[in-house]
């Protein structure tokens, strides 16, 4: 009587293991063979492999990225695109003066 009590304690784990094993078995049984899938998709697999090889080769032979000088150029470009708050404030202050001058 000790064994059935222990089996009832692990009932959920046993049922989930049986369900998993039977699912895997039916998927393998009903699925087409792996070689058929490879035969069907071999052009795609070969082209993908060649592309990855080309990316790896270009990554190895490309010159290393320049360091400090370009970082400052990028920061300058970002400052130009984003605009400085001081410049925006100065432009807002200058516009009404020009408009009032033209109105007279």
C-alpha positions in Angstrom: 0.0 0.0 0.0 3.0 2.3 0.3 3.7 2.2 -3.4 0.3 3.4 -4.6 0.4 6.3 -2.2 3.7 7.4 -3.6 2.4 7.0 -7.1 -0.6 9.2 -6.4 1.8 11.8 -5.0 3.6 12.0 -8.4 0.5 11.5 -10.5 0.8 14.9 -12.3 4.5 14.3 -13.2 3.8 10.8 -14.5 0.9 12.0 -16.6 2.9 14.9 -18.0 5.8 12.7 -18.9 3.5 10.2 -20.7 1.8 13.0 -22.5 5.1 14.5 -23.6 6.5 11.2 -24.8 3.4 10.3 -26.7 3.4 13.8 -28.3 7.0 13.5 -29.4 6.4 10.0 -30.8 3.3 11.0 -32.8 5.1 14.1 -34.2 8.1 11.9 -35.3 5.8 9.3 -36.7 3.6 11.7 -38.6 6.2 14.2 -39.7 8.0 13.8 -43.0 11.5 12.5 -42.9 14.2 15.1 -42.3 15.9 14.2 -45.6 12.8 15.1 -47.5 12.8 18.5 -45.8 16.5 19.1 -46.6 15.9 18.0 -50.2 13.1 20.5 -50.6 14.9 23.4 -48.9 18.5 22.8 -50.0 18.7 25.9 -52.2 17.6 28.1 -49.4 20.0 26.4 -46.9 22.9 26.7 -49.3 22.3 30.4 -50.1 21.9 31.2 -46.4 25.2 29.4 -45.6 27.0 31.3 -48.4 25.6 34.6 -47.2 26.8 33.9 -43.6 30.2 33.0 -44.9 30.3 36.3 -46.9 29.3 38.3 -43.9 32.0 36.6 -41.8 34.7 37.2 -44.5 33.7 40.9 -44.9 33.7 41.3 -41.2 37.3 39.9 -41.0 38.8 41.9 -43.9 37.1 45.3 -43.3 39.2 48.0 -41.7 38.6 48.7 -38.1 36.2 51.6 -37.4 38.0 54.9 -36.8 38.0 55.9 -33.1 37.9 59.4 -31.6 37.7 61.9 -34.5 34.5 60.4 -36.0 32.8 60.4 -32.6 33.2 64.2 -32.4 31.8 64.5 -35.9 28.8 62.5 -35.0 28.2 64.5 -31.9 28.4 67.7 -34.0 25.9 66.3 -36.4 23.6 65.3 -33.6 23.8 68.8 -32.1 23.0 70.4 -35.5 20.0 68.1 -36.0 18.7 68.4 -32.5 19.4 72.1 -32.2 20.9 73.7 -29.1 18.4 75.1 -26.5 20.3 78.4 -26.4 20.1 78.7 -30.2 16.4 78.0 -30.2 15.8 80.5 -27.4 17.8 83.1 -29.2 15.9 82.6 -32.4 12.6 82.9 -30.6 13.7 86.2 -29.0 14.9 87.7 -32.2 11.8 86.9 -34.3 9.3 89.3 -32.5 11.8 92.2 -32.7 12.2 91.7 -36.4 8.4 91.5 -36.9 7.8 94.7 -34.8 10.4 96.5 -36.8 8.8 95.6 -40.1 5.3 96.6 -38.9 6.4 100.3 -38.4 
